[in-house]
Each structure stands twice: as C-alpha cells, then as structure tokens.
C-alpha cells in the first residue's frame, strides 16, 4: 500500500513539473511600404511584447531583416529588397522563446491598400 501511495505521489509530482508552454505568436503585419523605383520596402507591424525581435525573410531573394518592437509593441523593419508577389515570412523571438512553429506568410502586393495579401500561394 505504501508503495502505491508513493508511486501516485511521484506521478503527481512529476506531472506538476511539466508546465504548458504557450508559443510566442508571430508578429502581425500592419502596412508594407514599397518603393517601386528602388525595389525596396519596409514592413510595419506589432508584436506580442515590447523587445520582441521581428524577423522578416524574403524567400525569393534569400535575404531578411530584423526589427525590435518598441514599448508600444510596434516595429518597423529596415528597408529590404522586395517586389510584387514575393513571399515574406514573419516570426518573432523574445529571450530564448521563439515562434518558428507559427510563421506568418504574406505576399507583397502593391495594389492592396496595406501593400500585402495575408496568404502565400
């Protein structure tokens, strides 16, 4: 009987050590500003927390940029090469927490009022 009680106590103890992990959500794009003459643009958006690093990767060019969210959770990326129909992948990182499991993909679209479409084809 004592052994059974100890086993049950050990199971509850070990289960209590495992805390659920809520993944860091990817940054939310708000507006993409594109200069069609230079072929460059920058992305504005929000992150879940101040200090979050927002990564933006252009799959066509193989290049990317990183921006840090300010105290209001907003970020603006440095300019990067982009053209219409390029796919941009967004994800965030804060300390050791990463959001690669929830990457957001947008398509550059100069005809859209925000400068992008939410889906990638």
C-alpha positions in Angstrom: 0.0 0.0 0.0 2.8 2.4 0.9 4.5 1.7 -2.4 1.3 2.5 -4.3 0.9 5.8 -2.4 4.5 6.7 -3.2 4.1 5.9 -6.9 0.9 8.0 -7.1 2.7 10.9 -5.3 5.6 10.6 -7.6 3.4 10.7 -10.7 1.6 13.9 -9.4 5.0 15.5 -8.5 6.4 14.8 -12.0 3.2 16.0 -13.7 3.4 19.2 -11.7 6.9 19.9 -13.0 5.6 20.0 -16.6 4.1 23.3 -17.3 2.2 24.0 -20.5 4.0 26.2 -23.0 2.1 28.8 -24.9 4.1 29.6 -28.1 5.1 33.1 -28.9 2.7 34.3 -31.6 4.3 35.7 -34.8 4.3 39.4 -35.3 1.2 41.0 -37.0 1.9 42.9 -40.2 0.0 46.2 -40.5 1.4 48.0 -43.5 4.1 47.4 -46.1 5.6 50.4 -47.8 7.2 49.6 -51.1 9.3 51.9 -53.3 8.7 50.6 -56.8 11.6 52.6 -58.3 14.2 51.2 -56.0 12.7 47.8 -55.4 12.9 48.1 -51.7 10.4 48.3 -48.9 9.8 48.1 -45.2 7.2 46.4 -43.1 5.4 48.0 -40.1 3.6 45.8 -37.5 3.0 44.8 -34.0 4.5 42.1 -31.8 3.1 40.4 -28.7 5.5 42.2 -26.3 8.0 45.1 -26.2 11.5 43.9 -27.0 10.3 41.1 -29.3 12.6 40.6 -32.3 10.6 40.6 -35.5 12.2 38.6 -38.3 11.2 39.1 -41.9 12.6 36.8 -44.6 12.1 37.2 -48.3 12.0 33.6 -49.8 12.7 34.9 -53.4 15.9 36.9 -52.6 17.0 34.7 -49.7 17.6 37.8 -47.5 15.9 39.1 -44.4 15.9 41.8 -41.8 15.3 42.0 -38.0 13.5 44.8 -36.1 12.8 45.2 -32.4 9.4 46.0 -31.1 9.2 49.3 -29.1 7.4 50.0 -25.8 4.1 50.1 -27.6 4.8 46.7 -29.3 5.3 48.3 -32.7 8.2 47.7 -35.1 9.4 49.0 -38.5 11.9 46.9 -40.4 14.9 48.4 -42.2 14.4 48.5 -46.0 14.9 45.3 -47.8 14.7 44.1 -51.5 11.2 43.1 -52.5 8.9 43.0 -55.5 5.2 42.2 -56.1 4.4 38.5 -55.5 7.4 38.0 -53.2 6.6 35.8 -50.2 7.7 37.3 -46.8 7.8 35.0 -43.8 7.4 36.7 -40.3 8.2 35.2 -36.9 9.3 36.5 -33.6 11.7 35.8 -30.8 11.9 37.0 -27.2 14.8 35.9 -25.0 15.0 32.2 -25.7 11.4 31.8 -26.8 10.9 31.5 -30.5 7.8 31.4 -32.7 9.0 29.4 -35.7 6.2 26.9 -35.2 3.8 29.7 -36.1 5.3 31.6 -39.0 3.1 34.1 -40.8 3.4 34.4 -44.5 2.4 37.4 -46.6 2.6 38.2 -50.3 3.9 41.6 -51.4 1.0 43.3 -53.4 1.4 47.0 -54.3 -2.3 47.1 -55.4 -3.6 46.3 -51.9 -4.1 49.3 -49.6 -1.9 47.6 -46.9 0.8 46.6 -49.5 0.4 42.9 -49.0 -2.0 39.9 -49.0 -2.3 37.6 -46.0 -1.8 34.4 -47.9 1.1 32.9 -49.8 0.5 30.8 -52.9 
